[in-house]
Amino acid sequence: MVLVLCLFGLCLISAMTPVKRKRAKVKDDKVYLEHADELRYDLYGPTRDAQIAKGRVHFIHQGAHLWCDSAYYYEASNSVKAFGHVRFKQGDTLSLNCDVGTYDGAEELMVASKNVVLKHRKQTLYTDSLTYDRLYKTAYFVEGGKLVDGKDNLVSDWGEYNTSTREAVFYYDVKLYNGNRLVTTDTLYYDTSKSIAHVVGPSKVTSQGSTIDTNDGYFNTKTDRAKMYGRSTVVDKQKTITGDSLFYDDASGESEGFGNVIFVDKENKNELNCEYLLYNEQTGAGLATNRAIVKDFSQPDTLYMHGDTIRIYSFNVNTDSVYRKIHCYRHVRAFRTDVQAVCDSLVFNSKDSCMTMYQDPIVWNMGRQLLGEEIRVYMNDSSIRMARVIDQALSVEKLDEYEHFNQISSKEMQAFFTDGKISSAIAMGNVTTVYYPIDDKDSSIVVMDYTETDTMKMYFTPERKLYKIWMPKASGTWYPLTQIPSDKRRLPQFAWFEEIRPVDKDDIFNWRGKSEEAKLKVIERHSAPLQVLDAKPLPAALPEEREGDESAGGGSTDDGSPDGGSPDGGSPDEASPDAKALPENTNNPVVSES
C-alpha cells in the first residue's frame, strides 16, 4: 500500500512540472558594425550621437552588407550614413554603388546619391539619386535615370524598379533605345524578364524610316513582335496602315490589323479599307476581308471597289522583275462617277496592267452597258488604254426615256482609249446591230437601222461621239419608227440591268445579282471533228482496176462522166445541195459614215 501511494505521488509531481517549449526566434533588426579600421566618438561635435567609423568600414543587417570608406553609425536609431565608395549588397543578385548613402535599419530603406549604380541580375540602373526599399523590394528615382538591359536602354525623369517581379515603370520624357528603334512616351512599363515594353498614352516608335503612333502598345525587344491597341498607325515611307488593333512580327514580316483597318499607298495613290487585314512584307502575300473596299484616287474622280475577299500575291519579290496579282472575289461591285461595274470575281495583274472580270461581268459608262463572258481592261499609268469583251459580247446604249437602245452583239469586242477617252472600237464575229441615227438639227430619231455583218469598226470624237463606222460586206434594213417589226427592236441577246447598277460609293456593299434566268450560259467550245477512216481491210489486189488504170488521163466512171464529177459534168460544189454561190465583190469592203 505504501508503494502504491509513492508511485501516485511521483506521477502527480511530474504532471505539475511545466513542459519546456521552444521559444520563437526573434527577428534581429539591429544594424551591426562588423569592422572599421578606426572608431571614435565626438562628444562635443554635431555628430555626438554617432560613432565615427573610418577605413574599410563594414556593416551587416539581416543578410545585407554595406561597405564604405567612412560612416556615421547611429546605434540608437539603428541607422548609418556612409561616405566614399559606398557598396550595398543583398544576396547574389543585387548590388548598389554610390558616393553617399544612408541606411535605415528600422525602415529597411537605403537612400543613395551621386553616381548611383544599381545592378540586379543582368539589369543595371544609373541615376544620381535613388531610394531602395528592401521591404517592398523596389527602387525609386525622381531625378532622372537610365536602365540598361542588354541592347535595351531606357531613359526617363521618374521611375521605379521592382527586384522581385523584375518589372520597371518609367514616367515623363521616357525614351527606349533598342538597336535602330526609338520609343518615346510619357509612361512605359517594362518587364525585364521577358523584355516586353508596354507604352501607355500618346507614344511614337521610329525605326529605319518607319513610324508608329499608338496609345497602347506592347513591344517585345527580343523577338521584335509588337501588339498595338487603341487606334494605332504605322507609317512606312509612302505606305500607312491604321487600325483599332495592329500586330507585327519583324522576324516573319507578318502583320495583322483588326477593326476599321485603313491601308494607304500614297505612291500608287490607292487605299484599302477593311475590318481584317493580313499581310507579309517578305512574301508580299496579303488578305483583306469583312467589308473590304479598294479606293483608287489616281484619277480626278475616285474609284471605289468592294469584294467579300481580296487577296494579294507577289512574284519575284526583292528583284527588278517583281509583279503582283490581286484577286477580288465574290460579289464584286465598283463605282466611279463615270463608270460602274459588277462581277463575281476579278483579277488584276501588275505585270501587264490587265484587270480581268469573270462570271457575268457588266460595265456601265454613262448611258452605255457592256457585258460578256469575260471582260479585260488594260491600264496605262492608272488610266485605261484598252478593253476586251470576250464571248457573247453585248453593248447597249440607252438613248432616251422612250426605250430606244443602240445595240451591238458579237463574239468579241475591243475598245481603244486615248487619255482615258474612247477613240475607236471594233466588234468581230457574227456582228448584229440595232442603231438609231439622231438628226443633228433637232436631235430627233426618225429611223432604225438593223445590220448584220462580220466585222464593224467604230471611231469616236474626243467628246465620245460616234462619227464613222466601217464594215465589210453587210446586209441591213432601215425602218421608220412607225414600221419597225416587233422582233427587230431588240436583239435576241438584249438585256438591260439598270437595277443591278451601283448608284453611289456606299451602294457597292449592297449586292444585287442577276436572276438565274438572266445569267449568261457559257458556250462550250468544241474541237473540230476528226476524220474517221473505214475500218474494213482493203483487198490485196484490184486486177480489174489495174488493167484499166488510166489515172494519168483522169479516167472515167461507168456512166461516162468525168472521174469525181457530177452526173451532168458540173463541179462538186455545184452538185452539192448545201452549196451557195459566193456573193459578188466580196473583197470590196463597204464603208459607211454616220
KAZIVEN-V827927 format. One record per residue. N is the residue number from 1. OMEGA is omega in radians with two decimals (NA if undefined). BURIAL is # if it has 9 or more other C-alpha atoms within 8 Angstrom, else .. D_LAST is the distance of its C-alpha to the last C-alpha in whole Angstrom. Layout:
N	OMEGA	BURIAL	D_LAST
N	OMEGA	BURIAL	D_LAST
This chain:
1	3.13	.	153
2	3.13	.	153
3	3.13	.	151
4	-3.13	.	148
5	3.11	.	149
6	3.14	.	148
7	3.11	.	145
8	3.13	.	144
9	3.10	.	144
10	3.12	.	143
11	-3.13	.	139
12	3.13	.	140
13	-3.13	.	140
14	3.13	.	137
15	-3.13	.	135
16	-3.14	.	136
17	-3.10	.	135
18	3.14	.	131
19	3.10	.	129
20	3.12	.	127
21	3.11	.	123
22	3.14	.	121
23	3.11	.	120
24	-3.12	.	116
25	-3.13	.	115
26	3.13	.	115
27	-3.11	.	112
28	-3.10	.	113
29	-3.03	.	111
30	3.02	.	113
31	-3.08	#	112
32	3.00	.	115
33	-3.07	#	115
34	-3.10	.	115
35	2.99	.	116
36	3.11	#	117
37	-3.10	#	119
38	3.14	.	120
39	-3.12	#	121
40	3.08	.	122
41	2.99	.	122
42	-3.02	#	122
43	-3.07	.	124
44	-3.12	.	124
45	-3.14	.	120
46	-3.13	.	117
47	-3.08	#	117
48	3.11	#	120
49	-3.04	.	118
50	2.96	#	117
51	-3.12	#	118
52	-3.13	#	117
53	-3.13	#	116
54	3.05	#	115
55	3.10	#	115
56	-3.12	#	113
57	-3.09	#	112
58	3.09	#	111
59	3.09	#	111
60	3.06	#	110
61	3.07	#	109
62	3.07	.	108
63	3.12	.	107
64	-3.11	#	105
65	3.12	#	106
66	3.09	#	106
67	3.10	#	107
68	3.10	#	108
69	3.11	#	110
70	-3.08	#	111
71	2.93	#	111
72	-3.11	#	113
73	3.14	#	114
74	-3.06	#	114
75	-3.11	#	116
76	-3.14	.	117
77	3.08	.	113
78	-3.10	#	112
79	-3.10	#	110
80	2.98	#	109
81	-2.99	#	108
82	-3.12	#	107
83	3.00	#	106
84	3.10	#	105
85	-3.13	#	104
86	3.10	#	103
87	3.12	#	102
88	-3.10	#	102
89	3.11	#	101
90	-3.11	#	101
91	-3.12	.	101
92	-3.02	.	99
93	-3.05	.	95
94	3.04	#	96
95	-3.10	#	97
96	3.09	#	97
97	3.10	#	98
98	3.08	#	98
99	-3.12	#	101
100	3.13	#	102
101	3.08	#	102
102	-3.12	#	104
103	3.12	#	105
104	-3.11	#	106
105	-3.13	#	107
106	-3.12	#	108
107	-3.07	.	104
108	-3.04	#	103
109	3.10	#	101
110	3.12	#	100
111	-3.09	#	99
112	3.12	#	98
113	3.11	#	97
114	3.08	#	96
115	-3.09	#	94
116	3.08	#	94
117	3.11	#	93
118	3.12	#	93
119	3.09	#	92
120	-3.05	#	91
121	-3.11	.	91
122	-3.10	.	88
123	3.12	#	87
124	-3.13	#	88
125	3.13	#	88
126	3.10	#	88
127	3.09	#	89
128	3.12	#	92
129	-3.05	#	93
130	3.04	#	93
131	3.13	#	95
132	-3.14	#	96
133	-3.13	#	97
134	-3.09	#	98
135	3.14	.	99
136	3.07	.	95
137	-3.07	#	94
138	3.08	#	92
139	-3.11	#	91
140	2.97	#	90
141	-3.06	#	89
142	-3.13	#	88
143	3.11	#	88
144	3.14	#	85
145	3.14	#	85
146	3.08	#	83
147	3.13	#	83
148	3.12	#	83
149	-3.08	#	82
150	3.12	.	81
151	3.14	.	78
152	3.06	#	77
153	-3.14	#	79
154	-3.13	#	79
155	3.10	#	79
156	3.09	#	80
157	3.12	#	82
158	3.09	#	84
159	3.07	#	84
160	-3.11	#	86
161	-3.12	#	87
162	-3.10	#	89
163	3.12	#	91
164	3.14	.	91
165	-3.11	.	87
166	3.10	#	86
167	3.14	#	83
168	3.08	#	83
169	-3.11	#	81
170	-3.09	#	80
171	2.98	#	79
172	3.08	#	78
173	-3.10	#	76
174	3.08	#	76
175	3.08	#	74
176	3.11	#	74
177	3.13	#	74
178	-3.09	#	73
179	3.12	.	72
180	-3.08	.	69
181	3.08	#	68
182	3.10	#	69
183	3.10	#	70
184	-3.12	#	70
185	3.06	#	71
186	3.11	#	74
187	-3.12	#	75
188	3.04	#	76
189	-3.06	#	77
190	3.10	#	78
191	-3.07	#	80
192	-3.14	#	82
193	-3.13	.	82
194	-3.11	.	79
195	3.14	#	77
196	3.09	#	75
197	3.14	#	74
198	-3.14	#	73
199	-3.14	#	71
200	-3.09	#	71
201	-3.11	#	70
202	-3.07	#	67
203	-3.14	#	67
204	3.10	#	65
205	3.12	#	65
206	-3.11	#	64
207	3.02	#	64
208	3.07	.	62
209	3.12	.	59
210	-3.11	#	59
211	3.09	#	60
212	3.03	#	61
213	-3.11	#	61
214	3.06	#	63
215	-3.11	#	66
216	-3.05	#	67
217	3.08	#	67
218	-3.12	#	69
219	3.06	#	70
220	-3.02	#	72
221	3.09	#	73
222	-3.10	.	74
223	-3.10	.	71
224	3.04	#	68
225	-3.10	#	67
226	3.03	#	66
227	-3.07	#	65
228	-3.12	#	64
229	3.05	#	64
230	3.05	#	63
231	-3.10	#	59
232	-3.11	#	59
233	3.06	#	57
234	3.13	#	57
235	3.12	#	55
236	-3.10	#	55
237	-3.09	.	53
238	-3.09	.	49
239	-3.14	#	50
240	3.08	#	51
241	-3.13	#	52
242	3.12	#	54
243	3.08	#	55
244	3.08	#	58
245	3.13	#	60
246	3.11	#	60
247	-3.06	#	61
248	3.09	#	61
249	-3.06	#	63
250	-3.11	#	63
251	-3.13	.	65
252	-3.11	.	62
253	-3.07	#	59
254	3.10	#	59
255	3.13	#	58
256	3.08	#	57
257	-3.13	#	56
258	3.00	#	56
259	3.07	#	55
260	-3.12	#	52
261	3.12	#	52
262	3.10	#	49
263	-3.07	#	48
264	3.05	#	46
265	-3.08	#	45
266	-3.10	.	45
267	3.13	.	44
268	3.06	.	41
269	3.05	#	40
270	-3.05	#	40
271	3.10	#	43
272	3.08	#	44
273	3.10	#	46
274	3.08	#	48
275	3.09	#	52
276	-3.14	#	53
277	3.05	#	52
278	-3.10	#	54
279	3.09	#	53
280	-3.06	#	55
281	3.12	.	54
282	3.13	.	56
283	-3.12	.	54
284	3.13	#	51
285	-3.11	#	51
286	3.13	#	50
287	3.08	#	49
288	-3.13	#	48
289	3.06	#	49
290	-3.13	#	49
291	3.13	#	46
292	3.14	#	45
293	3.09	#	42
294	3.09	#	40
295	3.09	#	39
296	-3.14	#	37
297	3.07	#	36
298	3.11	#	35
299	3.14	.	32
300	3.12	.	32
301	-3.06	.	32
302	3.07	#	34
303	3.12	#	33
304	-3.14	#	36
305	-3.11	#	36
306	3.00	#	39
307	3.14	#	41
308	-3.11	#	44
309	3.08	#	45
310	3.12	#	44
311	3.13	#	46
312	3.07	#	46
313	-3.14	#	47
314	-3.12	#	48
315	-3.13	.	48
316	-3.10	#	50
317	3.13	#	51
318	3.02	.	53
319	3.13	.	51
320	-3.11	.	49
321	3.14	.	46
322	3.03	#	47
323	-3.04	#	44
324	3.02	#	43
325	3.12	#	42
326	3.13	#	41
327	3.07	#	41
328	-3.02	#	40
329	-3.08	#	41
330	3.01	#	41
331	3.14	#	39
332	3.09	#	37
333	-3.11	#	35
334	3.14	#	33
335	2.89	#	32
336	-3.04	#	30
337	-3.07	.	29
338	-3.12	.	25
339	3.08	#	26
340	-3.10	#	28
341	3.09	#	29
342	3.02	#	32
343	3.12	#	33
344	3.14	#	37
345	-3.04	#	37
346	3.10	#	36
347	3.05	#	37
348	-3.13	#	36
349	-3.11	#	38
350	-3.13	#	38
351	3.09	.	39
352	3.13	.	35
353	-3.12	#	34
354	3.05	#	32
355	-3.07	#	32
356	3.12	#	32
357	-3.06	#	32
358	3.02	#	34
359	3.09	#	34
360	3.09	#	32
361	3.08	#	30
362	3.09	#	27
363	3.08	#	25
364	3.05	#	24
365	-3.04	#	21
366	-3.14	.	21
367	-3.10	.	19
368	3.08	#	19
369	-3.09	#	21
370	3.11	#	22
371	-3.14	#	25
372	3.09	#	26
373	-3.10	#	30
374	3.13	#	30
375	3.11	#	27
376	3.13	#	28
377	-3.13	#	27
378	-3.05	#	28
379	3.06	#	30
380	-3.09	.	30
381	3.09	.	33
382	3.06	.	32
383	-3.08	#	28
384	3.09	#	26
385	-3.13	#	25
386	3.08	#	23
387	3.12	#	23
388	3.01	#	24
389	-2.99	#	24
390	3.06	#	26
391	-3.14	#	27
392	-3.11	#	26
393	3.13	#	23
394	3.06	#	21
395	-3.12	#	18
396	3.09	#	18
397	3.13	#	16
398	-3.04	#	18
399	-3.07	#	16
400	-3.12	.	19
401	3.14	.	23
402	3.08	.	22
403	2.99	.	21
404	-3.08	#	18
405	2.89	#	17
406	-3.02	#	14
407	3.04	#	16
408	3.03	#	16
409	-3.14	#	19
410	3.09	#	20
411	-3.12	#	23
412	3.07	#	22
413	3.07	#	20
414	3.12	#	20
415	-3.11	#	18
416	-3.01	#	19
417	3.04	#	20
418	-3.08	.	21
419	3.09	.	24
420	-3.14	.	23
421	-3.11	.	20
422	3.14	#	17
423	3.12	#	15
424	3.12	#	14
425	-3.14	#	15
426	3.06	#	16
427	-3.02	#	17
428	3.04	#	20
429	3.08	#	22
430	-3.10	#	21
431	3.06	#	18
432	-3.09	#	17
433	2.92	#	14
434	-2.99	#	14
435	3.12	#	11
436	3.07	#	11
437	-3.12	#	8
438	3.11	.	9
439	-3.11	.	10
440	-3.07	.	11
441	-3.07	.	14
442	3.11	.	16
443	3.14	.	14
444	3.11	.	15
445	-3.11	#	14
446	-3.11	#	15
447	3.02	#	13
448	-3.13	#	13
449	3.07	#	11
450	-3.03	#	14
451	3.02	#	14
452	-3.12	#	17
453	3.13	#	17
454	-3.10	#	19
455	3.10	#	17
456	3.07	#	13
457	-3.10	#	12
458	-3.11	#	10
459	-3.03	#	10
460	3.04	#	11
461	3.08	#	12
462	3.09	.	16
463	3.10	.	15
464	3.09	#	14
465	3.12	.	10
466	-3.13	#	7
467	3.12	#	5
468	3.09	#	5
469	3.08	#	7
470	3.10	#	10
471	2.92	#	12
472	-3.13	#	16
473	-3.08	#	17
474	3.05	#	16
475	-3.10	.	17
476	-3.11	.	15
477	3.03	.	15
478	3.14	.	14
479	2.94	#	16
480	-3.07	#	17
481	-3.09	#	18
482	-3.07	.	22
483	-3.13	.	22
484	3.08	#	20
485	-3.08	.	23
486	-3.11	.	25
487	3.14	.	24
488	-3.12	#	21
489	-3.12	.	20
490	3.01	#	21
491	3.11	#	21
492	-3.12	.	25
493	-3.01	.	24
494	3.03	#	23
495	3.13	.	25
496	-3.00	.	25
497	-3.14	.	28
498	-3.10	.	28
499	3.14	.	32
500	-3.01	#	32
501	3.06	#	30
502	-3.07	#	32
503	3.09	.	32
504	-3.06	#	34
505	3.11	#	37
506	-3.10	.	40
507	-3.13	.	38
508	3.10	#	37
509	-3.09	.	41
510	-3.08	.	40
511	3.03	.	39
512	-3.08	.	37
513	3.09	.	36
514	2.98	.	35
515	-3.12	.	37
516	-3.14	.	38
517	-3.07	.	36
518	-3.12	.	33
519	3.13	.	34
520	3.04	.	32
521	-3.08	.	34
522	3.14	.	34
523	3.13	.	34
524	3.10	.	37
525	-3.12	.	36
526	3.09	.	38
527	-3.14	.	40
528	-3.12	.	40
529	3.11	.	43
530	3.12	.	46
531	-3.14	.	47
532	3.14	.	51
533	3.10	.	54
534	-3.07	.	56
535	-3.10	.	59
536	-3.14	.	62
537	3.09	.	64
538	3.09	.	64
539	-3.09	.	67
540	-3.13	.	69
541	3.08	.	69
542	-3.06	.	68
543	-3.11	.	70
544	-3.11	.	69
545	-3.08	.	65
546	-3.12	.	67
547	-3.11	.	69
548	-3.07	.	66
549	3.09	.	64
550	-3.07	.	62
551	-3.14	.	59
552	-3.14	.	59
553	3.10	.	58
554	3.10	.	56
555	3.12	#	58
556	3.11	.	58
557	-3.13	.	58
558	-3.12	.	61
559	3.07	.	59
560	-3.13	.	58
561	3.12	#	54
562	-3.12	#	53
563	3.11	.	53
564	-3.10	.	50
565	3.13	#	49
566	-3.13	#	48
567	-3.11	.	51
568	3.08	.	49
569	-3.12	.	49
570	3.13	#	45
571	3.13	.	43
572	-3.14	#	43
573	-3.12	.	39
574	3.14	.	40
575	-3.08	#	43
576	3.13	.	41
577	-3.13	.	40
578	-3.08	.	37
579	3.12	.	36
580	3.12	.	32
581	3.10	.	31
582	3.12	.	29
583	3.13	.	25
584	3.08	.	25
585	-3.13	.	23
586	-3.07	.	23
587	3.13	.	23
588	-3.11	.	20
589	3.10	.	16
590	3.14	#	13
591	3.08	.	10
592	3.13	.	7
593	3.08	.	4
594	NA	.	0
